[in-house]
Amino acid sequence: MTDHIPENSRRRFIKLTAIGLAAAPFANVLLSGSAEAADPISETDPQATALGYKADATKAEKRKDATQLCSNCNFYSAKAGDASGPCVLFQGKLVTANGWCTAWAKKAA
């Protein structure tokens, strides 16, 4: 008798290779985490100006509710107590926890 490699192993290898190749572009995103330092956004940045961003929410003329802050916005992703953190709307730039912009949305509980 001759040793024969089951075809099942070949099929499994091809499937795993295909899955690996499909997942490769996402590896950088998954492995990068938050190790990169981000720059704080300036109030004069075009995106910040368009959204009426103010680093100090008390200076935001359009803010109607005094409890609205970046720190309790759905788009803000820093830990509680951090002075600043990343905002989805500002392409990874940091905003102050006590800031505010017109896109403020209540953080989901």
VMD Tcl script that builds the backbone (N, CA, C; Angstrom):
set m [mol new atoms 327]
animate dup $m
set s [atomselect $m all]
$s set {name element resname resid chain x y z} {
  {N N MET 1 A 0.814 -1.184 0.000}
  {CA C MET 1 A 0.000 0.000 0.000}
  {C C MET 1 A 0.863 1.255 0.000}
  {N N THR 2 A 0.360 2.225 -0.634}
  {CA C THR 2 A 1.086 3.488 -0.676}
  {C C THR 2 A 0.408 4.477 0.255}
  {N N ASP 3 A 1.224 5.343 0.806}
  {CA C ASP 3 A 0.657 6.403 1.656}
  {C C ASP 3 A 0.024 7.443 0.756}
  {N N HIS 4 A -1.162 7.812 1.086}
  {CA C HIS 4 A -1.905 8.771 0.276}
  {C C HIS 4 A -2.363 9.914 1.177}
  {N N ILE 5 A -2.058 11.131 0.782}
  {CA C ILE 5 A -2.510 12.296 1.536}
  {C C ILE 5 A -3.973 12.511 1.195}
  {N N PRO 6 A -4.804 12.501 2.199}
  {CA C PRO 6 A -6.227 12.672 1.913}
  {C C PRO 6 A -6.497 14.016 1.229}
  {N N GLU 7 A -7.436 13.996 0.306}
  {CA C GLU 7 A -7.787 15.219 -0.413}
  {C C GLU 7 A -8.387 16.252 0.541}
  {N N ASN 8 A -8.934 15.756 1.624}
  {CA C ASN 8 A -9.513 16.638 2.627}
  {C C ASN 8 A -8.459 17.619 3.139}
  {N N SER 9 A -7.229 17.187 3.341}
  {CA C SER 9 A -6.168 18.065 3.824}
  {C C SER 9 A -5.856 19.151 2.801}
  {N N ARG 10 A -5.855 18.796 1.544}
  {CA C ARG 10 A -5.581 19.767 0.486}
  {C C ARG 10 A -6.694 20.824 0.450}
  {N N ARG 11 A -7.918 20.382 0.527}
  {CA C ARG 11 A -9.047 21.326 0.524}
  {C C ARG 11 A -8.976 22.242 1.739}
  {N N ARG 12 A -8.659 21.693 2.876}
  {CA C ARG 12 A -8.563 22.472 4.111}
  {C C ARG 12 A -7.461 23.524 3.969}
  {N N PHE 13 A -6.319 23.114 3.421}
  {CA C PHE 13 A -5.211 24.041 3.210}
  {C C PHE 13 A -5.629 25.196 2.301}
  {N N ILE 14 A -6.316 24.885 1.217}
  {CA C ILE 14 A -6.755 25.925 0.282}
  {C C ILE 14 A -7.744 26.873 0.949}
  {N N LYS 15 A -8.671 26.336 1.723}
  {CA C LYS 15 A -9.643 27.189 2.422}
  {C C LYS 15 A -8.942 28.105 3.422}
  {N N LEU 16 A -8.031 27.566 4.217}
  {CA C LEU 16 A -7.327 28.374 5.209}
  {C C LEU 16 A -6.460 29.443 4.543}
  {N N THR 17 A -5.849 29.106 3.426}
  {CA C THR 17 A -5.053 30.082 2.694}
  {C C THR 17 A -5.935 31.213 2.183}
  {N N ALA 18 A -7.079 30.868 1.634}
  {CA C ALA 18 A -8.005 31.889 1.124}
  {C C ALA 18 A -8.494 32.797 2.244}
  {N N ILE 19 A -8.806 32.212 3.389}
  {CA C ILE 19 A -9.259 33.012 4.533}
  {C C ILE 19 A -8.141 33.939 5.011}
  {N N GLY 20 A -6.931 33.409 5.069}
  {CA C GLY 20 A -5.791 34.221 5.484}
  {C C GLY 20 A -5.539 35.389 4.559}
  {N N LEU 21 A -5.627 35.143 3.262}
  {CA C LEU 21 A -5.429 36.219 2.290}
  {C C LEU 21 A -6.533 37.266 2.373}
  {N N ALA 22 A -7.744 36.820 2.632}
  {CA C ALA 22 A -8.863 37.753 2.745}
  {C C ALA 22 A -8.745 38.601 4.016}
  {N N ALA 23 A -8.192 38.035 5.082}
  {CA C ALA 23 A -8.087 38.740 6.355}
  {C C ALA 23 A -6.849 39.631 6.447}
  {N N ALA 24 A -5.876 39.430 5.598}
  {CA C ALA 24 A -4.613 40.169 5.665}
  {C C ALA 24 A -4.778 41.690 5.683}
  {N N PRO 25 A -5.631 42.289 4.855}
  {CA C PRO 25 A -5.762 43.750 4.889}
  {C C PRO 25 A -6.266 44.287 6.234}
  {N N PHE 26 A -6.969 43.470 6.990}
  {CA C PHE 26 A -7.509 43.916 8.267}
  {C C PHE 26 A -6.528 43.726 9.414}
  {N N ALA 27 A -5.462 43.022 9.192}
  {CA C ALA 27 A -4.493 42.741 10.245}
  {C C ALA 27 A -3.879 44.025 10.788}
  {N N ASN 28 A -3.555 44.971 9.935}
  {CA C ASN 28 A -2.963 46.226 10.382}
  {C C ASN 28 A -3.910 46.982 11.302}
  {N N VAL 29 A -5.170 47.013 10.952}
  {CA C VAL 29 A -6.161 47.714 11.769}
  {C C VAL 29 A -6.291 47.037 13.129}
  {N N LEU 30 A -6.340 45.730 13.146}
  {CA C LEU 30 A -6.509 44.995 14.389}
  {C C LEU 30 A -5.280 45.087 15.289}
  {N N LEU 31 A -4.112 45.107 14.695}
  {CA C LEU 31 A -2.889 45.094 15.475}
  {C C LEU 31 A -2.400 46.480 15.868}
  {N N SER 32 A -2.863 47.525 15.186}
  {CA C SER 32 A -2.361 48.861 15.458}
  {C C SER 32 A -2.849 49.406 16.793}
  {N N GLY 33 A -4.069 49.068 17.197}
  {CA C GLY 33 A -4.596 49.534 18.478}
  {C C GLY 33 A -4.581 51.045 18.550}
  {N N SER 34 A -4.210 51.580 19.693}
  {CA C SER 34 A -4.149 53.028 19.855}
  {C C SER 34 A -2.742 53.454 20.235}
  {N N ALA 35 A -1.745 52.788 19.717}
  {CA C ALA 35 A -0.368 53.077 20.060}
  {C C ALA 35 A 0.136 54.368 19.419}
  {N N GLU 36 A -0.485 54.799 18.357}
  {CA C GLU 36 A -0.040 56.005 17.677}
  {C C GLU 36 A -0.499 57.247 18.424}
  {N N ALA 37 A 0.406 58.211 18.521}
  {CA C ALA 37 A 0.048 59.471 19.155}
  {C C ALA 37 A -0.753 60.302 18.162}
  {N N ALA 38 A -1.787 60.944 18.642}
  {CA C ALA 38 A -2.618 61.782 17.779}
  {C C ALA 38 A -2.433 63.237 18.182}
  {N N ASP 39 A -2.654 64.108 17.228}
  {CA C ASP 39 A -2.537 65.542 17.477}
  {C C ASP 39 A -3.884 66.097 17.903}
  {N N PRO 40 A -3.874 67.104 18.765}
  {CA C PRO 40 A -5.147 67.747 19.117}
  {C C PRO 40 A -5.660 68.561 17.933}
  {N N ILE 41 A -6.957 68.630 17.801}
  {CA C ILE 41 A -7.543 69.401 16.705}
  {C C ILE 41 A -7.596 70.870 17.108}
  {N N SER 42 A -7.364 71.716 16.151}
  {CA C SER 42 A -7.420 73.147 16.382}
  {C C SER 42 A -8.831 73.641 16.046}
  {N N GLU 43 A -9.291 74.641 16.750}
  {CA C GLU 43 A -10.609 75.213 16.462}
  {C C GLU 43 A -10.643 75.854 15.074}
  {N N THR 44 A -9.481 76.156 14.521}
  {CA C THR 44 A -9.418 76.771 13.196}
  {C C THR 44 A -9.328 75.738 12.076}
  {N N ASP 45 A -9.219 74.468 12.421}
  {CA C ASP 45 A -9.225 73.403 11.419}
  {C C ASP 45 A -10.536 73.500 10.640}
  {N N PRO 46 A -10.496 73.314 9.307}
  {CA C PRO 46 A -11.728 73.451 8.503}
  {C C PRO 46 A -12.874 72.548 8.975}
  {N N GLN 47 A -12.575 71.307 9.341}
  {CA C GLN 47 A -13.612 70.393 9.831}
  {C C GLN 47 A -14.173 70.889 11.162}
  {N N ALA 48 A -13.290 71.342 12.048}
  {CA C ALA 48 A -13.719 71.849 13.355}
  {C C ALA 48 A -14.575 73.101 13.189}
  {N N THR 49 A -14.174 73.974 12.295}
  {CA C THR 49 A -14.941 75.197 12.040}
  {C C THR 49 A -16.325 74.865 11.484}
  {N N ALA 50 A -16.370 73.919 10.554}
  {CA C ALA 50 A -17.654 73.527 9.956}
  {C C ALA 50 A -18.615 72.955 10.993}
  {N N LEU 51 A -18.073 72.258 11.998}
  {CA C LEU 51 A -18.923 71.664 13.039}
  {C C LEU 51 A -19.040 72.536 14.277}
  {N N GLY 52 A -18.487 73.739 14.234}
  {CA C GLY 52 A -18.591 74.664 15.362}
  {C C GLY 52 A -17.887 74.160 16.605}
  {N N TYR 53 A -16.789 73.411 16.451}
  {CA C TYR 53 A -16.072 72.842 17.600}
  {C C TYR 53 A -15.427 73.925 18.437}
  {N N LYS 54 A -15.608 73.791 19.734}
  {CA C LYS 54 A -14.940 74.652 20.704}
  {C C LYS 54 A -14.282 73.751 21.740}
  {N N ALA 55 A -13.018 73.999 22.045}
  {CA C ALA 55 A -12.291 73.205 23.031}
  {C C ALA 55 A -12.878 73.413 24.426}
  {N N ASP 56 A -13.481 74.582 24.658}
  {CA C ASP 56 A -14.166 74.888 25.915}
  {C C ASP 56 A -15.645 75.059 25.584}
  {N N ALA 57 A -16.441 74.091 25.992}
  {CA C ALA 57 A -17.866 74.078 25.652}
  {C C ALA 57 A -18.613 75.316 26.133}
  {N N THR 58 A -18.128 75.960 27.191}
  {CA C THR 58 A -18.820 77.149 27.695}
  {C C THR 58 A -18.724 78.311 26.709}
  {N N LYS 59 A -17.802 78.224 25.754}
  {CA C LYS 59 A -17.642 79.281 24.751}
  {C C LYS 59 A -18.397 78.984 23.458}
  {N N ALA 60 A -19.104 77.854 23.408}
  {CA C ALA 60 A -19.864 77.474 22.216}
  {C C ALA 60 A -21.223 78.165 22.258}
  {N N GLU 61 A -21.424 79.120 21.367}
  {CA C GLU 61 A -22.649 79.910 21.359}
  {C C GLU 61 A -23.880 79.091 20.969}
  {N N LYS 62 A -23.706 78.076 20.122}
  {CA C LYS 62 A -24.844 77.291 19.639}
  {C C LYS 62 A -25.274 76.191 20.607}
  {N N ARG 63 A -24.508 75.923 21.636}
  {CA C ARG 63 A -24.834 74.861 22.595}
  {C C ARG 63 A -26.014 75.309 23.451}
  {N N LYS 64 A -27.076 74.501 23.453}
  {CA C LYS 64 A -28.295 74.832 24.204}
  {C C LYS 64 A -28.347 74.158 25.574}
  {N N ASP 65 A -27.735 72.984 25.701}
  {CA C ASP 65 A -27.779 72.201 26.940}
  {C C ASP 65 A -26.386 72.200 27.571}
  {N N ALA 66 A -26.289 72.712 28.788}
  {CA C ALA 66 A -25.000 72.823 29.471}
  {C C ALA 66 A -24.372 71.480 29.804}
  {N N THR 67 A -25.141 70.400 29.732}
  {CA C THR 67 A -24.583 69.084 30.050}
  {C C THR 67 A -23.906 68.428 28.841}
  {N N GLN 68 A -24.061 69.005 27.664}
  {CA C GLN 68 A -23.466 68.424 26.458}
  {C C GLN 68 A -21.976 68.749 26.400}
  {N N LEU 69 A -21.151 67.704 26.455}
  {CA C LEU 69 A -19.700 67.819 26.366}
  {C C LEU 69 A -19.178 66.706 25.472}
  {N N CYS 70 A -17.988 66.878 24.948}
  {CA C CYS 70 A -17.383 65.804 24.145}
  {C C CYS 70 A -17.293 64.510 24.960}
  {N N SER 71 A -17.014 64.635 26.246}
  {CA C SER 71 A -16.845 63.445 27.084}
  {C C SER 71 A -18.096 62.583 27.188}
  {N N ASN 72 A -19.278 63.140 26.946}
  {CA C ASN 72 A -20.496 62.326 26.990}
  {C C ASN 72 A -21.172 62.234 25.614}
  {N N CYS 73 A -20.352 62.416 24.581}
  {CA C CYS 73 A -20.828 62.305 23.199}
  {C C CYS 73 A -20.571 60.900 22.669}
  {N N ASN 74 A -21.428 60.438 21.816}
  {CA C ASN 74 A -21.314 59.102 21.228}
  {C C ASN 74 A -20.069 58.956 20.343}
  {N N PHE 75 A -19.564 60.034 19.791}
  {CA C PHE 75 A -18.422 59.981 18.885}
  {C C PHE 75 A -17.071 60.040 19.594}
  {N N TYR 76 A -17.071 60.328 20.877}
  {CA C TYR 76 A -15.857 60.452 21.688}
  {C C TYR 76 A -15.512 59.090 22.261}
  {N N SER 77 A -14.242 58.680 22.152}
  {CA C SER 77 A -13.903 57.320 22.569}
  {C C SER 77 A -12.775 57.211 23.598}
  {N N ALA 78 A -12.542 58.247 24.371}
  {CA C ALA 78 A -11.516 58.167 25.413}
  {C C ALA 78 A -12.099 57.544 26.674}
  {N N LYS 79 A -11.228 57.186 27.597}
  {CA C LYS 79 A -11.664 56.636 28.879}
  {C C LYS 79 A -12.237 57.757 29.739}
  {N N ALA 80 A -13.127 57.397 30.643}
  {CA C ALA 80 A -13.696 58.379 31.567}
  {C C ALA 80 A -12.563 58.998 32.384}
  {N N GLY 81 A -12.579 60.302 32.521}
  {CA C GLY 81 A -11.569 61.002 33.291}
  {C C GLY 81 A -10.401 61.532 32.476}
  {N N ASP 82 A -10.248 61.092 31.217}
  {CA C ASP 82 A -9.174 61.604 30.364}
  {C C ASP 82 A -9.467 63.047 29.981}
  {N N ALA 83 A -8.429 63.877 29.901}
  {CA C ALA 83 A -8.590 65.289 29.547}
  {C C ALA 83 A -8.925 65.477 28.077}
  {N N SER 84 A -8.486 64.534 27.242}
  {CA C SER 84 A -8.789 64.595 25.812}
  {C C SER 84 A -8.804 63.184 25.254}
  {N N GLY 85 A -9.361 63.069 24.048}
  {CA C GLY 85 A -9.436 61.750 23.440}
  {C C GLY 85 A -9.815 61.846 21.979}
  {N N PRO 86 A -9.781 60.715 21.284}
  {CA C PRO 86 A -10.108 60.706 19.858}
  {C C PRO 86 A -11.596 60.881 19.591}
  {N N CYS 87 A -11.885 61.496 18.471}
  {CA C CYS 87 A -13.261 61.688 18.025}
  {C C CYS 87 A -13.382 61.142 16.607}
  {N N VAL 88 A -14.394 60.352 16.371}
  {CA C VAL 88 A -14.622 59.742 15.064}
  {C C VAL 88 A -14.789 60.818 13.988}
  {N N LEU 89 A -15.415 61.911 14.321}
  {CA C LEU 89 A -15.707 62.955 13.337}
  {C C LEU 89 A -14.479 63.717 12.868}
  {N N PHE 90 A -13.432 63.707 13.661}
  {CA C PHE 90 A -12.237 64.478 13.330}
  {C C PHE 90 A -11.067 63.591 12.913}
  {N N GLN 91 A -11.338 62.493 12.244}
  {CA C GLN 91 A -10.349 61.586 11.672}
  {C C GLN 91 A -9.203 61.256 12.617}
  {N N GLY 92 A -9.530 60.867 13.831}
  {CA C GLY 92 A -8.518 60.411 14.769}
  {C C GLY 92 A -7.782 61.506 15.512}
  {N N LYS 93 A -8.146 62.742 15.320}
  {CA C LYS 93 A -7.518 63.822 16.085}
  {C C LYS 93 A -8.141 63.859 17.471}
  {N N LEU 94 A -7.415 64.451 18.396}
  {CA C LEU 94 A -7.897 64.531 19.778}
  {C C LEU 94 A -8.753 65.774 19.987}
  {N N VAL 95 A -9.807 65.603 20.757}
  {CA C VAL 95 A -10.646 66.724 21.183}
  {C C VAL 95 A -10.620 66.758 22.699}
  {N N THR 96 A -10.889 67.907 23.274}
  {CA C THR 96 A -10.895 67.995 24.730}
  {C C THR 96 A -12.184 67.401 25.285}
  {N N ALA 97 A -12.082 66.806 26.447}
  {CA C ALA 97 A -13.256 66.199 27.085}
  {C C ALA 97 A -14.313 67.259 27.389}
  {N N ASN 98 A -13.880 68.480 27.642}
  {CA C ASN 98 A -14.807 69.576 27.949}
  {C C ASN 98 A -15.169 70.387 26.720}
  {N N GLY 99 A -14.914 69.843 25.540}
  {CA C GLY 99 A -15.241 70.528 24.293}
  {C C GLY 99 A -16.671 70.233 23.861}
  {N N TRP 100 A -17.044 70.777 22.697}
  {CA C TRP 100 A -18.390 70.580 22.153}
  {C C TRP 100 A -18.399 70.952 20.676}
  {N N CYS 101 A -19.256 70.284 19.902}
  {CA C CYS 101 A -19.493 70.689 18.514}
  {C C CYS 101 A -20.973 70.410 18.175}
  {N N THR 102 A -21.411 70.901 17.043}
  {CA C THR 102 A -22.831 70.797 16.662}
  {C C THR 102 A -23.262 69.369 16.359}
  {N N ALA 103 A -22.320 68.459 16.178}
  {CA C ALA 103 A -22.669 67.063 15.884}
  {C C ALA 103 A -22.848 66.235 17.155}
  {N N TRP 104 A -22.833 66.869 18.318}
  {CA C TRP 104 A -22.947 66.142 19.587}
  {C C TRP 104 A -24.155 65.216 19.562}
  {N N ALA 105 A -23.945 63.976 19.996}
  {CA C ALA 105 A -25.019 62.972 20.106}
  {C C ALA 105 A -24.843 62.233 21.422}
  {N N LYS 106 A -25.930 62.052 22.126}
  {CA C LYS 106 A -25.865 61.415 23.446}
  {C C LYS 106 A -25.233 60.028 23.341}
  {N N LYS 107 A -24.294 59.751 24.242}
  {CA C LYS 107 A -23.609 58.456 24.266}
  {C C LYS 107 A -24.597 57.378 24.637}
  {N N ALA 108 A -24.577 56.292 23.862}
  {CA C ALA 108 A -25.452 55.161 24.148}
  {C C ALA 108 A -25.021 54.510 25.453}
  {N N ALA 109 A -25.975 54.172 26.261}
  {CA C ALA 109 A -25.663 53.585 27.577}
  {C C ALA 109 A -25.209 52.162 27.489}
}
mol reanalyze $m
mol bondsrecalc $m
mol representation Tube
mol addrep $m
